[in-house]
Amino acid sequence: MRKKNIVLILAVIIISKYSYSQESPKKDGSSKFSFGLKANSNFSWFKPDSKNLTKGGMKLGFSYGIMGDLMFLQNYFLSTEILVSSLNGKVTYKDDYPEYKKSGDTITKKYKDISYEYTNKYIQVPISIKFKTKEIGKMKYFAQFGFAPAFLFSAKARIKGNNLPWAEDDIKKIKTNEGAEDQFQFDNFEDDISFIVLPLIIGGGAELKLSGNTSLMMGLRFENGFNDIFKSNSTTVFSKNISLSAGIFF
């Protein structure tokens, strides 16, 4: 609960900063600060760096929120966003997991290649330097580079495999950060998700001027996570995603 409160306070502070950062237009009618709304879909995956794990493929996710560009030099902008982001992924465990009787005795039958599908939701606050070209017709093109710190507020998992010995209710929508050690006794895996993810971002796109300061934005971005998303000391996994975005500046 304390972590969720921190995330909400952070979001309120940044939104307030946006509200009071509006600047008066320049002589040519344009503004040093542009504010807008955006949404994007992403294809995310987990990259394991542990011998007992393999990749589980891509999962679809979504983000939505607000964005702002503040010009500090001609054609150079500080770009910030506040997004609710779903950054998902899958991993498959190579280890054999024995089945246990209620008495605690081990049965010889084992299960291999059990996969875990994670649905993690974050408050994400990307901060980047954005370079925009001059208008070419009604278009401006941009490139950006920066960080996209994300703060976890919901983490769930689903277990998949052939002929699993556990009841359906025990293997879906598991809240991995609430009593995870109780939920996963059968495989002895500490799967708590880290509170903070720190990906680097690089991307580009275009803005189409509609009228006055109003413009339509389209972009493509790659986020390369460089810190372990799991708290467990026995595994190391990094989050990656490619996103397609669209938004409008006012």
N, C-alpha and C positions, 0 to 999 in steps of 0.2 A: 504493500500500500504506500509506503514511504517513497519508493521509486516512482510510482505513478504520479504522486503529488509533485515530485521534482520535475517530471516531464511536463505536467500541465502548467506549472509556474513558469518554466522556461518558455513554453509556447506563448503564454500571455505576455511576457516581457518583450519577446521579439515582435509579436503582433502590435504591441503598443509602440515599439520603435518605428515600425512601418507607418503607423498612423500619424506620427509627428515628424516624419522625415520628408514629407511632401515639400518640394521647393517650387518657387515661383517660376514661370516660364522664362526662357531666355528671349532675347530680342527677336530671334527668328521664329518664335512661337513654339519651339520644342522645349522639353523639360529635361533637367538634369537627372530627375528621378522618374522611373516608370514603374507602375504597379500593375499586377495582373493576376489572373487565375490560370492554373494549368492542371492537366491530368495526363497520365502516361500509363502505358502497359509495359511490363518488363518480362523478360525471359531470364529467370535466375537459376543458379545451380550452386552446389557445394563442391569444393575441391578438397578432398581429403589429403592429408600429409601423414597418414598412419598406415602401417602395414596391414592392419586388420580391417581396413575400410576400402571400398571402391566407390566411384561416382555412381549416382543414381539417376542421372539425366536431368533435364530442365523441367521447371515448373512455371506456370504463368502467374504473374502477380500484377497488382495495380497500385497506383499512387494518385493522390489528388491534394491540392492545396493552393497556396498563394506564392507569388514570386515578385521580386523587385530588382531593378537594375539601377545603380547609382553611378553616374559618370564622374570619374576623378581626373581623367585626362581625355583629350580629344580621341574618340573611338575606343577608349579603354573604360571598362565598367567593373564595379564590384557587384557581383550577382549573388543574391541570397534567396532562399526559399524556405518555406515551412510546409512539410508534406506529411500526410498519413500514408505510410508505405507498407505494402505487403511484400516481404522478401523471403521467398520460399526456397525449398531445396530438398533433395533426397540423398540418402547414403545407404549403402548395402554393406552388411557385416559379413566377413568371410568366416568368422569363427563358428564352430559348432556349438549349439546350445542344447544341453540335455533336458529332457522332460522330467519333471518331478511329480511323484505321487503326493497325495495330501499328507501322508505320514512323514514326508521329507526324504524318502528313499529315492535314489536316482533310477530312472528307467533307461535302458540301453538305447532306445530310439533317440536320434538327434535331428536337429533341424539346421539347415544351412541356408546361406544367402537370404537372410531376413532383412528386408528393407524398411527404412523409416522415412516417412514423408513429413516434413516440417512446414507448418504455416506460422510464420512469425510476423507480427505487426509492430511497427515502429513509428515514433515521431522523428522525422528526419529533417535535418537543418543543413542542407548543402550550402557551402560558401565557396565561390570560385571567382577567378579573374576572367573576364569575358572581353574578347576583342571583336569589334564590329567593323565591317567595311562601310565606306560611304554608300549612299543610296545608288543602286544600279537599276534604273527604271524606278519601280516601286519596291524593290527588294533590297534588304540588307542581309549579308551573310555573317555568321559569327563562329568563333571557336572559343572553347573555354577549358580551364584546367583548375582543379581545386580539390576540396575534401567534402565528404557528405556524411558527417557523423549522424548516427541513428541510435535512438534511445528506446529500448524494448518496453512495450506495455502489454503484449499478449503473445504467448508461445504455446502452440499445440502440435501434437504429433499423431500420426496414424501408422500402425505397423502392418506390413503386407508380406505375404509369403504363401507357399503352397501347404495346405493341410496343417495350418497352425493349430496348436493345442489349446489356445485360449479363447474365451468367449468373445463374441463380436463386440460387446460393450466395453471389454477390457483393452481393445486394441485400436479404438478410434477416438478422436477428439480428446486425447490425453493432455492435460495441462502440465507441461513439462517442468514448469518452474514452481509448481505448488505440490509438494509432497512427491516429487519425482522418484525419490528413493523407494517409496512404497509402491508406486505404479510399475516399476521396472525390476522387481525382485527376480523375475525369471531369467534375466540375462546379465544381471549385475553391472548395468551400465549407468553411470552418472551422467544424465543427459541435460542437466540444467543449461539453459541458453544464457550467454553473457548479456549483461545489461546494455553494453555499448558496442556498436560496430563502427569501425573507422575505415571506410573505403576511400581510395583516391578516385577522382572522376576525370574523364576526358571526353569531350564531345564537340558537336558542332550542329549547325542548323541554319535556318533562314527566318527572316521576319518580313511579312508582306504588309506594307502600309495601306490601311483602309481609308482613314480620314483623320486629319489632325494628328493627335498623339496616339490614336487607336491603331493597333497593328496585330496581325495574326502571327503567332510563333509556331514553328515546327522544328523538332530537333531529334538527334540521335545521340545517346550517351552510353559509355561503358563505365561501370563501377567495379573497382578491383579492391576487394577487402584484404587487409593485411594483418588483421588480428584474429585470433582463434574465436569462433563463435560459440564453442562449448567450454564450460567451466571444468570439465573432466580433465585430469592430468594424463589419462591414458589415450586420449585421442586429440588430433589437431585437424581442424577443418576451417577452410576459408570460404567466405561468401562472395559470389560474383554475379553480375547481371548486366544485361544489355536492355536499354529502355528506349521506347519510341514515345515522344511527347508532343502534345499540342496545347496551345494556350492563347490567351489574348491579353495584350497590354492596353491600358487605358491612359 
